[in-house]
Amino acid sequence: MHENPPARRRGRSRREQRRRRRARRRRITWTVTSVVLISGAATYAITGTDSGESSAPAPAKAPSSPAVSARAKAGEAPADTPEPVPSPTSTLKPFDLEPALAPVTALFGDNRMSVAMLDVESGAMATYGHDAFDTASIVKVDILATLLLQAQDEGRRLTTEERAQSAAMIQKSDNDSTSALWTRIGSAPGLDAANERLGLIQTQGGEGTVWGITQTTAEDQIRLLQSVFGDKSPLSETSRAYIQDLMQHVVGSQTWGVSAAADSGTTALKNGWLKRTQTKKWDVNSIGRIQHDGRVYLMAVLLNNCSTQEVGISIVEQATRASATAFSRKLKENPTT
């Protein structure tokens, strides 16, 4: 038989029990609150605020094509986490375009040229030349990709002003809009940081405000195009669709270039042309996605030291046609090239 505890001990025991019950209730309340707060934070990360331009959209979970197109035109950059960009070029030995381009290069004076093509279906590559060139205005695709990556990181849509500047930059090649966005992305350091994520390894942003003398190679431009048109990219589906839409709707006077080899389907491109101050010679470049002879290609043609812009355009288009014809023929003979 146990002795009854004194009243003081019984009181202390009851007070201790009450403290324990209150502590348990606080722990339960804190746990529930924590779950709510964590859930709320996750919801905020997905949906953002309700404040128009700077709000983050809902995550892009395999949206339908019309929905993606509508959001692309609105310039949205969802804060989702796409798959990391893979090695952007084929491990197969590239098809050498030099024989096919011999008639074109015979027309050169002091010109230099580089061409790269990727067959989207097989992953086969075709190349000519590996030198670095001034980008001129083809860098505008890279600038927009950088802007969209940064917006994704910030969990926001592009602002109305950024959308207007982006459209003018790609569709009309407007330089004032480009300069504004160049500053917005942090100039060369911002571009170079984004290019590491996009898989570019041979591109360096132009110094200061001179974005047009960013240095690149034709093969690196294929890597950029893969990030724009491929499924595995640090760019979200909506961001990719936005760039594609702008490249498909450039003004009529700027549809020359790699489109010269396109025989069907939708062509998406961006051209660049720049007269160098010291030499008075022209850089003329063209990049994009084309369809030729039933196949889809990503293509980049870079050319410099042209006497006039018109001469440069003519050479770029001749090189485009010769390269596409030769590469398509080779792929028919050996689809695993």
Helices and strands as residue ranges (DSSP letters): H 7-47, G 52-54, H 65-73, E 95-96, H 98-105, E 112-119, E 125-128, E 133-134, G 136-138, H 139-154, H 160-171, H 175-184, H 187-198, G 211-213, E 215-216, H 218-229, H 237-247, G 252-254, G 258-261, E 268-275, E 282-292, E 295-306, H 309-333
